[in-house]
Every structure is written in C-alpha cells, then in structure tokens.
C-alpha cells in the first residue's frame, strides 16, 4: 500500500506531502506481527518532517524549525531504530 496526499503543513501552513506505506519493521516495539502502517509528512517550504508508525503511535522522527517545546510536558514514545 502506498498513498500520497497533499495536506497543510502543521508548522507553516504551506502545502506538504504526506505518504502512507507499509513496513515489515519500523523498529518501534509494536506488538503487531503484521506489516505496520507508516506515515511520513514533509514540507519543502519550511523543512518540517514527521515520520510516525500509525500501528503503535510511535514518533520515529520529528523536525519542525521554529517550534519550541517544553520537554517536561511531552511524553516521548520509546523507539529504537
């Protein structure tokens, strides 16, 4: 399965590309033995990038320039690549 979408970038509001695809193993400790559904969103205007395993909800990679976070309030998913 491979699906492409054009979506609004959550960082700058521009047009971003979103891809859905299956992976045998994303490395996210998902208990599922079947193929895992992955999502990748990229914006070429502001360099935003998000890679996530939708089967487990684990964020594998995230980059959003200009966004600041309070890490005390963020729950990070354990994921080993």
Helices and strands as residue ranges (DSSP letters): E 2-8, E 15-23, E 36-42, E 49-53, E 59-63
